């Protein structure tokens, strides 16, 4: 009787172990977002957008208008601005009532990526 209980326990452990192995090996998504370098580049681009948006807020507080990327840099509100970062190209569009900063993705061959934008609400979102 004890032997059959031990065998049942071993079979249960084996089933749980196999299920865990199967789950862990199959749960990693395939595709471009599973690439750690691309994930870092995406996070960096989003961070840069938030820095640009904060610079726009500072510029607006001082000048009562929004500014282009070049104006933000030349005024000193946005230090060391780059128009490109690891596969992303940045641009800013302004109007009297707001701004939109965009990080357009330049995918490498065979890869896909997402472009992002931020506006005066400081909310970063994906754009087509």
BABABA-592372 format. One record per atom (N, C-alpha, C, O): residue number from 0; residue in three letters; atom name; y, z, x. Coordinates in pm, 1 decimal. Each point is the difference from the previous one (the first is absolute). Last residue first. Layout:
BEGIN
(drenke NUM ALA CA (Y Z X))
...
# end
This chain:
BEGIN
(drenke 127 UNK N (5482.9 -3555.6 0.3))
(drenke 127 UNK CA (-80.8 -122.0 23.6))
(drenke 127 UNK C (54.1 -84.7 112.4))
(drenke 127 UNK O (-56.7 -104.7 31.3))
(drenke 126 UNK N (103.6 648.5 -46.9))
(drenke 126 UNK CA (62.3 -118.2 -61.5))
(drenke 126 UNK C (-87.6 -121.4 30.1))
(drenke 126 UNK O (-69.9 -4.4 101.2))
(drenke 125 UNK N (52.8 594.9 -108.6))
(drenke 125 UNK CA (-51.8 -129.9 45.0))
(drenke 125 UNK C (72.0 -110.9 -75.3))
(drenke 125 UNK O (34.2 14.5 -117.4))
(drenke 124 UNK N (207.7 465.0 211.4))
(drenke 124 UNK CA (-101.9 -61.5 -85.2))
(drenke 124 UNK C (-39.6 -135.9 57.0))
(drenke 124 UNK O (75.8 -64.0 72.8))
(drenke 123 UNK N (237.3 562.3 1.5))
(drenke 123 UNK CA (-61.5 -114.6 66.1))
(drenke 123 UNK C (-109.4 -54.4 -92.3))
(drenke 123 UNK O (-81.8 76.0 -51.8))
(drenke 122 UNK N (543.2 223.6 -40.3))
(drenke 122 UNK CA (-140.1 -18.5 -35.3))
(drenke 122 UNK C (-53.4 -127.9 63.9))
(drenke 122 UNK O (45.7 -109.9 -31.1))
(drenke 121 UNK N (418.6 301.7 9.5))
(drenke 121 UNK CA (-83.2 48.4 113.9))
(drenke 121 UNK C (-148.5 -9.7 -30.9))
(drenke 121 UNK O (-79.4 71.9 60.8))
(drenke 120 UNK N (486.3 -223.9 -313.9))
(drenke 120 UNK CA (-80.0 111.5 -54.4))
(drenke 120 UNK C (-88.8 64.5 105.8))
(drenke 120 UNK O (-61.5 103.8 -24.4))
(drenke 119 UNK N (333.9 -502.5 100.5))
(drenke 119 UNK CA (78.7 124.1 1.9))
(drenke 119 UNK C (-72.5 120.3 -59.8))
(drenke 119 UNK O (44.9 113.3 17.8))
(drenke 118 UNK N (-370.4 -484.7 157.6))
(drenke 118 UNK CA (136.2 -15.5 -48.2))
(drenke 118 UNK C (69.9 135.5 -0.1))
(drenke 118 UNK O (-47.7 95.6 61.1))
(drenke 117 UNK N (-403.6 -394.1 172.8))
(drenke 117 UNK CA (57.3 127.8 -41.0))
(drenke 117 UNK C (141.8 -28.7 -48.8))
(drenke 117 UNK O (65.7 -92.2 48.4))
(drenke 116 UNK N (-576.0 -185.4 75.6))
(drenke 116 UNK CA (144.7 5.2 -18.5))
(drenke 116 UNK C (39.8 141.3 -40.6))
(drenke 116 UNK O (-80.9 77.0 -51.8))
(drenke 115 UNK N (-363.1 -402.4 290.9))
(drenke 115 UNK CA (53.7 115.9 -69.7))
(drenke 115 UNK C (150.6 -11.5 -12.6))
(drenke 115 UNK O (64.9 -72.8 74.9))
(drenke 114 UNK N (-569.7 -230.6 17.1))
(drenke 114 UNK CA (141.7 17.7 27.5))
(drenke 114 UNK C (52.1 115.1 -85.7))
(drenke 114 UNK O (-54.2 28.6 -106.7))
(drenke 113 UNK N (-465.7 -141.8 300.1))
(drenke 113 UNK CA (89.5 24.8 -111.9))
(drenke 113 UNK C (143.1 15.1 49.6))
(drenke 113 UNK O (24.9 64.0 102.1))
(drenke 112 UNK N (-496.0 -347.3 81.2))
(drenke 112 UNK CA (76.0 123.7 9.1))
(drenke 112 UNK C (99.0 6.4 -115.1))
(drenke 112 UNK O (17.7 -97.2 -73.5))
(drenke 111 UNK N (-483.3 -180.7 320.2))
(drenke 111 UNK CA (96.1 10.4 -108.0))
(drenke 111 UNK C (73.0 131.7 17.7))
(drenke 111 UNK O (-53.3 94.5 58.2))
(drenke 110 UNK N (-231.2 -456.2 292.9))
(drenke 110 UNK CA (25.8 131.4 -56.5))
(drenke 110 UNK C (94.7 -11.8 -118.6))
(drenke 110 UNK O (74.9 -96.8 -12.7))
(drenke 109 UNK N (-217.0 -269.8 307.1))
(drenke 109 UNK CA (-119.6 56.3 -61.1))
(drenke 109 UNK C (19.5 137.6 -60.9))
(drenke 109 UNK O (-96.0 58.7 -50.1))
(drenke 108 UNK N (452.4 -195.1 403.2))
(drenke 108 UNK CA (-95.9 -95.0 -56.3))
(drenke 108 UNK C (-123.4 71.4 -52.4))
(drenke 108 UNK O (-59.5 83.1 68.5))
(drenke 107 UNK N (498.0 199.8 -78.3))
(drenke 107 UNK CA (-67.8 -72.3 107.5))
(drenke 107 UNK C (-103.4 -92.2 -63.7))
(drenke 107 UNK O (-34.8 16.7 -116.9))
(drenke 106 UNK N (480.7 142.5 -155.9))
(drenke 106 UNK CA (-140.2 24.9 33.5))
(drenke 106 UNK C (-49.3 -83.1 117.2))
(drenke 106 UNK O (37.6 -115.8 18.2))
(drenke 105 UNK N (428.8 322.4 -190.5))
(drenke 105 UNK CA (-35.2 -126.7 63.9))
(drenke 105 UNK C (-145.1 12.7 44.4))
(drenke 105 UNK O (-25.6 41.1 113.2))
(drenke 104 UNK N (370.6 228.9 -490.1))
(drenke 104 UNK CA (-115.1 -3.8 88.8))
(drenke 104 UNK C (-22.5 -142.3 50.9))
(drenke 104 UNK O (7.2 -96.8 -75.8))
(drenke 103 UNK N (452.3 361.7 -91.6))
(drenke 103 UNK CA (-91.6 -111.3 -30.5))
(drenke 103 UNK C (-108.6 -5.5 105.7))
(drenke 103 UNK O (26.9 -2.3 120.1))
(drenke 102 UNK N (337.2 368.6 -320.4))
(drenke 102 UNK CA (-82.7 -21.1 119.4))
(drenke 102 UNK C (-102.9 -105.3 -38.7))
(drenke 102 UNK O (-97.5 30.1 -69.0))
(drenke 101 UNK N (610.6 129.2 -141.9))
(drenke 101 UNK CA (-134.9 -54.6 -11.7))
(drenke 101 UNK C (-64.6 -12.1 137.3))
(drenke 101 UNK O (64.0 -38.6 97.8))
(drenke 100 UNK N (366.4 281.6 -415.2))
(drenke 100 UNK CA (-48.5 -27.7 135.5))
(drenke 100 UNK C (-145.8 -41.2 -11.6))
(drenke 100 UNK O (-78.0 64.8 -69.7))
(drenke 99 UNK N (529.1 -33.7 -268.7))
(drenke 99 UNK CA (-145.2 -13.1 7.3))
(drenke 99 UNK C (-36.1 -37.0 143.3))
(drenke 99 UNK O (39.7 -104.9 50.6))
(drenke 98 UNK N (404.2 333.2 -370.0))
(drenke 98 UNK CA (-54.8 -76.1 111.7))
(drenke 98 UNK C (-151.0 -9.7 -16.3))
(drenke 98 UNK O (-61.6 74.2 -76.5))
(drenke 97 UNK N (549.3 26.6 -250.8))
(drenke 97 UNK CA (-121.3 45.7 66.7))
(drenke 97 UNK C (-41.1 -87.0 117.1))
(drenke 97 UNK O (74.2 -87.4 44.7))
(drenke 96 UNK N (320.5 30.8 -344.1))
(drenke 96 UNK CA (-64.4 115.2 -63.2))
(drenke 96 UNK C (-124.6 49.4 72.0))
(drenke 96 UNK O (-58.0 100.2 -41.8))
(drenke 95 UNK N (331.7 -481.2 175.6))
(drenke 95 UNK CA (96.2 107.4 -21.5))
(drenke 95 UNK C (-67.6 126.0 -52.2))
(drenke 95 UNK O (49.1 110.8 21.5))
(drenke 94 UNK N (-356.7 -413.1 271.0))
(drenke 94 UNK CA (88.9 -35.6 -110.6))
(drenke 94 UNK C (97.3 116.0 -16.1))
(drenke 94 UNK O (-10.1 99.5 71.7))
(drenke 93 UNK N (-383.1 -308.1 321.0))
(drenke 93 UNK CA (89.1 98.0 -60.8))
(drenke 93 UNK C (73.6 -58.9 -119.1))
(drenke 93 UNK O (15.6 -121.5 -12.8))
(drenke 92 UNK N (-480.3 72.3 367.0))
(drenke 92 UNK CA (87.4 -69.2 -94.8))
(drenke 92 UNK C (83.9 105.5 -68.6))
(drenke 92 UNK O (-51.5 103.4 -42.5))
(drenke 91 UNK N (-269.8 -150.4 519.1))
(drenke 91 UNK CA (71.1 82.7 -96.9))
(drenke 91 UNK C (86.2 -91.2 -86.0))
(drenke 91 UNK O (71.6 -86.0 51.4))
(drenke 90 UNK N (-544.5 72.4 303.8))
(drenke 90 UNK CA (124.5 -58.7 -48.9))
(drenke 90 UNK C (60.6 95.1 -102.5))
(drenke 90 UNK O (-69.2 83.6 -58.1))
(drenke 89 UNK N (-366.4 -141.3 463.4))
(drenke 89 UNK CA (83.7 77.6 -90.0))
(drenke 89 UNK C (124.5 -78.2 -40.2))
(drenke 89 UNK O (55.4 -77.1 78.4))
(drenke 88 UNK N (-594.7 -14.1 95.6))
(drenke 88 UNK CA (137.7 -41.3 19.9))
(drenke 88 UNK C (84.6 69.0 -105.4))
(drenke 88 UNK O (-32.8 -4.7 -118.6))
(drenke 87 UNK N (-485.3 88.3 364.1))
(drenke 87 UNK CA (90.2 7.6 -114.0))
(drenke 87 UNK C (139.5 -44.5 42.0))
(drenke 87 UNK O (46.3 32.4 109.4))
(drenke 86 UNK N (-427.9 16.5 194.4))
(drenke 86 UNK CA (-44.1 -89.1 -107.7))
(drenke 86 UNK C (86.8 2.9 -124.2))
(drenke 86 UNK O (-33.0 -66.6 -98.1))
(drenke 85 UNK N (135.5 373.0 468.6))
(drenke 85 UNK CA (-145.6 -15.3 -11.9))
(drenke 85 UNK C (-43.4 -81.8 -120.9))
(drenke 85 UNK O (-72.4 49.4 -86.4))
(drenke 84 UNK N (571.0 -14.6 104.2))
(drenke 84 UNK CA (-83.9 110.3 46.1))
(drenke 84 UNK C (-144.6 -33.7 -31.7))
(drenke 84 UNK O (-36.4 -12.6 -116.9))
(drenke 83 UNK N (600.7 -188.6 111.5))
(drenke 83 UNK CA (-143.9 -20.6 -7.2))
(drenke 83 UNK C (-71.8 124.0 50.6))
(drenke 83 UNK O (51.7 74.0 83.8))
(drenke 82 UNK N (417.7 -101.6 -95.8))
(drenke 82 UNK CA (-23.0 -87.3 -114.6))
(drenke 82 UNK C (-148.2 -31.2 -15.5))
(drenke 82 UNK O (-40.5 -61.4 -98.8))
(drenke 81 UNK N (293.9 511.5 300.2))
(drenke 81 UNK CA (-75.7 -118.8 38.4))
(drenke 81 UNK C (-18.1 -85.2 -123.7))
(drenke 81 UNK O (-24.8 52.8 -108.4))
(drenke 80 UNK N (369.8 375.1 298.3))
(drenke 80 UNK CA (-65.0 -76.0 -107.0))
(drenke 80 UNK C (-71.7 -121.2 57.9))
(drenke 80 UNK O (48.7 -65.7 92.0))
(drenke 79 UNK N (200.2 484.7 101.4))
(drenke 79 UNK CA (-110.3 -82.1 51.5))
(drenke 79 UNK C (-74.9 -74.4 -109.1))
(drenke 79 UNK O (-123.0 2.4 -4.4))
(drenke 78 UNK N (436.1 343.1 -212.0))
(drenke 78 UNK CA (-20.1 -18.2 143.9))
(drenke 78 UNK C (-121.3 -87.0 29.9))
(drenke 78 UNK O (-103.0 9.6 -66.8))
(drenke 77 UNK N (453.1 48.2 -350.0))
(drenke 77 UNK CA (-141.4 -28.9 21.6))
(drenke 77 UNK C (-22.3 -25.0 148.9))
(drenke 77 UNK O (23.6 -110.7 48.3))
(drenke 76 UNK N (403.1 220.8 -178.4))
(drenke 76 UNK CA (-71.7 76.2 -102.2))
(drenke 76 UNK C (-150.8 -16.6 16.8))
(drenke 76 UNK O (-77.0 91.9 -27.9))
(drenke 75 UNK N (441.0 -314.1 280.5))
(drenke 75 UNK CA (-62.7 117.7 58.1))
(drenke 75 UNK C (-76.1 85.7 -99.4))
(drenke 75 UNK O (-56.3 102.9 37.4))
(drenke 74 UNK N (294.3 -545.8 -70.2))
(drenke 74 UNK CA (80.5 116.7 -36.5))
(drenke 74 UNK C (-56.9 128.9 57.6))
(drenke 74 UNK O (65.9 103.9 -3.3))
(drenke 73 UNK N (-291.8 -522.4 60.4))
(drenke 73 UNK CA (126.3 -3.0 74.3))
(drenke 73 UNK C (89.4 119.8 -32.6))
(drenke 73 UNK O (80.6 41.2 83.4))
(drenke 72 UNK N (-495.7 -94.5 -318.5))
(drenke 72 UNK CA (-22.6 21.7 143.1))
(drenke 72 UNK C (132.0 8.2 75.5))
(drenke 72 UNK O (19.7 90.9 80.6))
(drenke 71 UNK N (-11.0 -194.2 -538.2))
(drenke 71 UNK CA (-51.2 135.9 15.7))
(drenke 71 UNK C (-17.3 33.6 147.5))
(drenke 71 UNK O (31.2 110.8 43.5))
(drenke 70 UNK N (86.4 -550.2 -156.0))
(drenke 70 UNK CA (113.6 91.6 -17.5))
(drenke 70 UNK C (-43.7 146.1 16.4))
(drenke 70 UNK O (73.1 81.3 56.6))
(drenke 69 UNK N (-405.2 -419.0 -47.9))
(drenke 69 UNK CA (85.5 -9.2 119.0))
(drenke 69 UNK C (117.7 96.6 -8.1))
(drenke 69 UNK O (36.8 62.0 99.8))
(drenke 68 UNK N (-320.2 -102.0 -476.8))
(drenke 68 UNK CA (-72.4 63.1 110.1))
(drenke 68 UNK C (83.7 -0.5 127.9))
(drenke 68 UNK O (1.8 99.2 72.7))
(drenke 67 UNK N (280.4 -112.8 -517.7))
(drenke 67 UNK CA (-112.7 -78.2 50.7))
(drenke 67 UNK C (-66.5 76.3 114.4))
(drenke 67 UNK O (53.3 99.9 48.4))
(drenke 66 UNK N (210.3 174.5 -437.5))
(drenke 66 UNK CA (19.9 -85.9 116.6))
(drenke 66 UNK C (-126.2 -78.5 34.4))
(drenke 66 UNK O (-111.4 36.1 -38.0))
(drenke 65 UNK N (409.1 242.7 -399.8))
(drenke 65 UNK CA (-123.6 -11.3 77.6))
(drenke 65 UNK C (19.1 -105.6 108.2))
(drenke 65 UNK O (91.5 -82.0 -7.7))
(drenke 64 UNK N (297.4 417.8 -213.3))
(drenke 64 UNK CA (-67.4 -128.9 -17.3))
(drenke 64 UNK C (-127.4 1.6 83.3))
(drenke 64 UNK O (-16.0 82.6 89.9))
(drenke 63 UNK N (350.0 269.5 -76.7))
(drenke 63 UNK CA (-6.8 -31.9 -143.6))
(drenke 63 UNK C (-50.5 -141.5 -26.6))
(drenke 63 UNK O (34.8 -61.1 -101.0))
(drenke 62 UNK N (13.9 332.9 529.2))
(drenke 62 UNK CA (75.8 -123.8 -25.5))
(drenke 62 UNK C (6.1 -41.4 -146.8))
(drenke 62 UNK O (72.3 -93.5 -34.3))
(drenke 61 UNK N (-300.7 502.4 204.7))
(drenke 61 UNK CA (120.1 -13.6 81.6))
(drenke 61 UNK C (87.4 -117.5 -42.2))
(drenke 61 UNK O (122.5 11.1 1.3))
(drenke 60 UNK N (-539.8 81.2 -215.6))
(drenke 60 UNK CA (79.2 121.7 -12.3))
(drenke 60 UNK C (131.6 -10.9 76.0))
(drenke 60 UNK O (101.1 56.4 -41.9))
(drenke 59 UNK N (-422.8 -402.9 81.1))
(drenke 59 UNK CA (66.4 -2.2 -130.3))
(drenke 59 UNK C (90.5 122.4 -18.1))
(drenke 59 UNK O (109.7 -11.2 -54.6))
(drenke 58 UNK N (-381.0 -13.6 438.7))
(drenke 58 UNK CA (106.0 -99.6 7.0))
(drenke 58 UNK C (79.7 -2.8 -130.5))
(drenke 58 UNK O (122.8 -8.1 1.2))
(drenke 57 UNK N (-504.9 278.7 13.6))
(drenke 57 UNK CA (105.2 54.8 86.1))
(drenke 57 UNK C (119.8 -95.0 7.0))
(drenke 57 UNK O (115.1 42.7 -8.6))
(drenke 56 UNK N (-496.0 -192.1 -221.7))
(drenke 56 UNK CA (62.4 112.4 -72.3))
(drenke 56 UNK C (115.0 59.2 81.2))
(drenke 56 UNK O (106.6 28.6 -54.5))
(drenke 55 UNK N (-367.8 -359.5 260.8))
(drenke 55 UNK CA (81.2 -58.9 -107.5))
(drenke 55 UNK C (72.1 109.8 -78.3))
(drenke 55 UNK O (117.7 -14.3 -33.0))
(drenke 54 UNK N (-428.1 149.1 353.8))
(drenke 54 UNK CA (120.3 -51.2 64.2))
(drenke 54 UNK C (94.0 -63.7 -102.7))
(drenke 54 UNK O (121.8 15.2 8.7))
(drenke 53 UNK N (-541.5 124.4 -154.7))
(drenke 53 UNK CA (82.9 116.9 29.2))
(drenke 53 UNK C (129.6 -42.4 68.3))
(drenke 53 UNK O (105.7 57.3 -26.6))
(drenke 52 UNK N (-422.7 -391.6 -53.0))
(drenke 52 UNK CA (54.9 48.0 -127.1))
(drenke 52 UNK C (89.8 121.8 21.1))
(drenke 52 UNK O (104.8 11.6 -63.6))
(drenke 51 UNK N (-341.3 -180.9 435.0))
(drenke 51 UNK CA (104.9 -93.9 -40.3))
(drenke 51 UNK C (67.0 48.1 -128.7))
(drenke 51 UNK O (122.4 -4.0 -11.6))
(drenke 50 UNK N (-493.9 243.4 154.0))
(drenke 50 UNK CA (110.1 22.2 93.5))
(drenke 50 UNK C (117.6 -90.6 -34.5))
(drenke 50 UNK O (115.1 43.7 3.0))
(drenke 49 UNK N (-513.5 -104.9 -240.1))
(drenke 49 UNK CA (65.6 123.9 -42.0))
(drenke 49 UNK C (117.0 35.0 91.6))
(drenke 49 UNK O (100.6 53.6 -46.4))
(drenke 48 UNK N (-364.9 -423.4 162.2))
(drenke 48 UNK CA (73.7 -27.8 -123.1))
(drenke 48 UNK C (73.8 124.0 -49.1))
(drenke 48 UNK O (114.9 -8.6 -43.4))
(drenke 47 UNK N (-404.7 53.1 410.1))
(drenke 47 UNK CA (122.5 -71.0 38.5))
(drenke 47 UNK C (84.2 -33.1 -122.8))
(drenke 47 UNK O (122.8 7.8 5.5))
(drenke 46 UNK N (-545.0 179.5 -78.9))
(drenke 46 UNK CA (88.9 98.9 59.2))
(drenke 46 UNK C (132.8 -63.4 40.2))
(drenke 46 UNK O (106.2 58.3 -21.7))
(drenke 45 UNK N (-446.0 -340.9 -129.5))
(drenke 45 UNK CA (51.2 79.7 -111.4))
(drenke 45 UNK C (97.4 106.2 50.4))
(drenke 45 UNK O (102.1 25.5 -63.8))
(drenke 44 UNK N (-324.3 -279.7 386.4))
(drenke 44 UNK CA (93.7 -84.6 -74.0))
(drenke 44 UNK C (61.1 77.0 -116.6))
(drenke 44 UNK O (120.2 -10.0 -24.8))
(drenke 43 UNK N (-460.7 222.4 272.4))
(drenke 43 UNK CA (121.8 -14.7 79.3))
(drenke 43 UNK C (105.7 -82.3 -71.2))
(drenke 43 UNK O (118.4 33.6 4.0))
(drenke 42 UNK N (-546.6 1.3 -196.1))
(drenke 42 UNK CA (70.3 128.3 -9.4))
(drenke 42 UNK C (131.1 -4.3 77.4))
(drenke 42 UNK O (101.0 53.1 -46.2))
(drenke 41 UNK N (-378.5 -427.4 84.2))
(drenke 41 UNK CA (49.9 11.4 -136.8))
(drenke 41 UNK C (79.6 128.8 -18.3))
(drenke 41 UNK O (108.5 -1.5 -58.1))
(drenke 40 UNK N (-331.8 -65.6 467.2))
(drenke 40 UNK CA (113.1 -91.6 -11.8))
(drenke 40 UNK C (63.7 9.6 -138.5))
(drenke 40 UNK O (122.5 -0.6 -12.5))
(drenke 39 UNK N (-518.3 242.6 86.7))
(drenke 39 UNK CA (110.6 59.3 76.1))
(drenke 39 UNK C (124.7 -87.7 -11.1))
(drenke 39 UNK O (110.2 51.6 -18.5))
(drenke 38 UNK N (-503.6 -217.1 -170.1))
(drenke 38 UNK CA (44.7 115.6 -78.0))
(drenke 38 UNK C (118.2 67.8 68.9))
(drenke 38 UNK O (94.6 42.4 -66.4))
(drenke 37 UNK N (-310.8 -390.6 292.0))
(drenke 37 UNK CA (81.0 -51.6 -109.7))
(drenke 37 UNK C (51.4 114.0 -87.3))
(drenke 37 UNK O (112.6 -6.5 -49.3))
(drenke 36 UNK N (-404.1 117.0 395.1))
(drenke 36 UNK CA (125.4 -49.6 57.6))
(drenke 36 UNK C (90.6 -51.1 -111.1))
(drenke 36 UNK O (120.3 25.9 0.9))
(drenke 35 UNK N (-563.8 115.0 -114.7))
(drenke 35 UNK CA (91.9 109.8 31.3))
(drenke 35 UNK C (134.3 -45.9 56.2))
(drenke 35 UNK O (102.8 60.6 -30.3))
(drenke 34 UNK N (-437.6 -309.9 -319.9))
(drenke 34 UNK CA (40.3 -16.4 138.8))
(drenke 34 UNK C (102.0 108.9 34.0))
(drenke 34 UNK O (109.8 -0.2 -55.6))
(drenke 33 UNK N (-282.9 -82.6 -382.6))
(drenke 33 UNK CA (-89.2 85.5 76.8))
(drenke 33 UNK C (29.2 -9.0 149.7))
(drenke 33 UNK O (-60.8 72.1 79.1))
(drenke 32 UNK N (287.1 -337.8 -409.4))
(drenke 32 UNK CA (47.7 137.6 -3.0))
(drenke 32 UNK C (-92.4 94.6 74.6))
(drenke 32 UNK O (39.0 113.2 28.8))
(drenke 31 UNK N (-142.4 -587.3 -82.7))
(drenke 31 UNK CA (108.9 26.4 92.3))
(drenke 31 UNK C (47.2 145.1 0.7))
(drenke 31 UNK O (44.6 48.1 104.1))
(drenke 30 UNK N (-554.7 -139.4 -251.0))
(drenke 30 UNK CA (122.8 -75.1 -17.3))
(drenke 30 UNK C (110.0 49.2 91.8))
(drenke 30 UNK O (-22.6 84.2 86.9))
(drenke 29 UNK N (-402.5 191.3 -329.4))
(drenke 29 UNK CA (9.8 -112.3 92.7))
(drenke 29 UNK C (133.1 -67.8 -22.4))
(drenke 29 UNK O (57.6 11.9 -108.2))
(drenke 28 UNK N (-193.8 522.4 18.0))
(drenke 28 UNK CA (30.3 -131.0 -55.1))
(drenke 28 UNK C (7.2 -106.1 109.4))
(drenke 28 UNK O (44.8 26.0 111.7))
(drenke 27 UNK N (-344.7 428.8 -144.0))
(drenke 27 UNK CA (108.9 -54.6 78.7))
(drenke 27 UNK C (30.7 -140.1 -50.6))
(drenke 27 UNK O (-86.3 -87.6 5.6))
(drenke 26 UNK N (-283.4 341.0 -176.7))
(drenke 26 UNK CA (127.5 37.8 -58.0))
(drenke 26 UNK C (119.5 -51.1 78.5))
(drenke 26 UNK O (111.2 2.0 -52.9))
(drenke 25 UNK N (-600.3 -39.8 156.4))
(drenke 25 UNK CA (48.9 -99.7 -96.0))
(drenke 25 UNK C (138.4 32.6 -53.0))
(drenke 25 UNK O (59.5 -85.1 -66.1))
(drenke 24 UNK N (-299.7 370.2 372.8))
(drenke 24 UNK CA (3.8 -132.6 62.9))
(drenke 24 UNK C (56.1 -106.2 -93.4))
(drenke 24 UNK O (50.2 -102.1 47.0))
(drenke 23 UNK N (-103.7 554.0 -200.1))
(drenke 23 UNK CA (94.2 -4.1 112.0))
(drenke 23 UNK C (9.2 -137.1 65.2))
(drenke 23 UNK O (107.7 -39.8 44.4))
(drenke 22 UNK N (-422.4 115.6 -399.2))
(drenke 22 UNK CA (137.1 16.1 -47.3))
(drenke 22 UNK C (100.3 -16.1 114.2))
(drenke 22 UNK O (99.4 -71.3 -13.6))
(drenke 21 UNK N (-560.7 72.4 117.7))
(drenke 21 UNK CA (34.8 -120.3 -73.3))
(drenke 21 UNK C (145.9 6.1 -45.5))
(drenke 21 UNK O (72.5 -98.6 12.8))
(drenke 20 UNK N (-250.3 482.7 191.6))
(drenke 20 UNK CA (13.8 -108.4 97.6))
(drenke 20 UNK C (45.5 -127.9 -69.2))
(drenke 20 UNK O (90.3 -67.9 48.7))
(drenke 19 UNK N (-192.8 428.7 -326.7))
(drenke 19 UNK CA (121.2 26.3 77.1))
(drenke 19 UNK C (24.6 -111.2 101.3))
(drenke 19 UNK O (112.3 -48.8 12.5))
(drenke 18 UNK N (-513.9 36.7 -255.1))
(drenke 18 UNK CA (113.1 -26.7 -89.6))
(drenke 18 UNK C (132.3 20.0 73.2))
(drenke 18 UNK O (92.4 -79.4 -17.4))
(drenke 17 UNK N (-485.8 193.3 246.0))
(drenke 17 UNK CA (10.2 -145.8 -16.8))
(drenke 17 UNK C (119.0 -36.7 -88.2))
(drenke 17 UNK O (73.0 -94.7 29.1))
(drenke 16 UNK N (-169.0 553.7 24.2))
(drenke 16 UNK CA (41.8 -58.4 126.7))
(drenke 16 UNK C (18.3 -150.5 -10.2))
(drenke 16 UNK O (98.3 -54.2 50.6))
(drenke 15 UNK N (-278.9 285.0 -419.6))
(drenke 15 UNK CA (141.2 32.3 15.1))
(drenke 15 UNK C (55.0 -61.5 129.8))
(drenke 15 UNK O (110.9 -53.5 0.7))
(drenke 14 UNK N (-570.7 9.2 -72.6))
(drenke 14 UNK CA (73.6 -77.4 -100.3))
(drenke 14 UNK C (150.0 24.1 13.5))
(drenke 14 UNK O (78.7 -94.7 -1.9))
(drenke 13 UNK N (-366.1 352.3 273.8))
(drenke 13 UNK CA (-3.7 -140.1 40.4))
(drenke 13 UNK C (80.6 -86.7 -96.8))
(drenke 13 UNK O (74.4 -87.7 43.9))
(drenke 12 UNK N (-139.0 539.0 -151.5))
(drenke 12 UNK CA (92.0 -11.7 113.2))
(drenke 12 UNK C (7.3 -145.1 46.9))
(drenke 12 UNK O (108.2 -49.0 32.3))
(drenke 11 UNK N (-421.0 145.2 -363.5))
(drenke 11 UNK CA (135.7 15.0 -53.8))
(drenke 11 UNK C (103.6 -16.6 110.4))
(drenke 11 UNK O (101.2 -67.7 -18.3))
(drenke 10 UNK N (-553.9 74.7 142.3))
(drenke 10 UNK CA (30.2 -125.6 -70.9))
(drenke 10 UNK C (141.7 5.1 -56.0))
(drenke 10 UNK O (71.8 -99.8 5.2))
(drenke 9 UNK N (-235.6 491.2 194.7))
(drenke 9 UNK CA (21.5 -104.5 100.6))
(drenke 9 UNK C (35.2 -134.1 -63.7))
(drenke 9 UNK O (85.4 -72.6 51.0))
(drenke 8 UNK N (-204.4 430.2 -336.5))
(drenke 8 UNK CA (127.7 27.5 64.8))
(drenke 8 UNK C (32.9 -108.2 103.7))
(drenke 8 UNK O (113.3 -47.5 6.5))
(drenke 7 UNK N (-534.2 32.9 -209.8))
(drenke 7 UNK CA (104.0 -33.2 -98.5))
(drenke 7 UNK C (139.8 19.9 58.5))
(drenke 7 UNK O (90.0 -80.9 -22.3))
(drenke 6 UNK N (-457.9 221.4 278.1))
(drenke 6 UNK CA (3.2 -147.4 -5.3))
(drenke 6 UNK C (108.3 -45.3 -97.7))
(drenke 6 UNK O (72.1 -95.6 28.7))
(drenke 5 UNK N (-154.3 552.5 -5.8))
(drenke 5 UNK CA (61.6 -44.6 124.4))
(drenke 5 UNK C (12.2 -152.5 2.4))
(drenke 5 UNK O (101.5 -54.4 43.5))
(drenke 4 UNK N (-333.4 250.1 -399.7))
(drenke 4 UNK CA (142.0 35.2 -9.6))
(drenke 4 UNK C (76.5 -47.4 121.7))
(drenke 4 UNK O (112.6 -48.4 -11.8))
(drenke 3 UNK N (-580.4 2.8 9.3))
(drenke 3 UNK CA (59.4 -97.8 -92.1))
(drenke 3 UNK C (149.0 29.0 -20.0))
(drenke 3 UNK O (78.1 -93.5 -17.9))
(drenke 2 UNK N (-327.5 395.1 280.7))
(drenke 2 UNK CA (9.1 -129.7 67.3))
(drenke 2 UNK C (65.1 -103.6 -90.9))
(drenke 2 UNK O (80.7 -80.5 46.5))
(drenke 1 UNK N (-188.4 512.5 -214.1))
(drenke 1 UNK CA (115.4 3.3 89.1))
(drenke 1 UNK C (21.0 -134.4 68.1))
(drenke 1 UNK O (114.4 -40.4 20.8))
(drenke 0 UNK N (-492.0 92.9 -291.9))
(drenke 0 UNK CA (118.6 0.0 -81.7))
(drenke 0 UNK C (125.5 0.0 86.5))
(drenke 0 UNK O (97.4 -69.0 -30.4))
# end
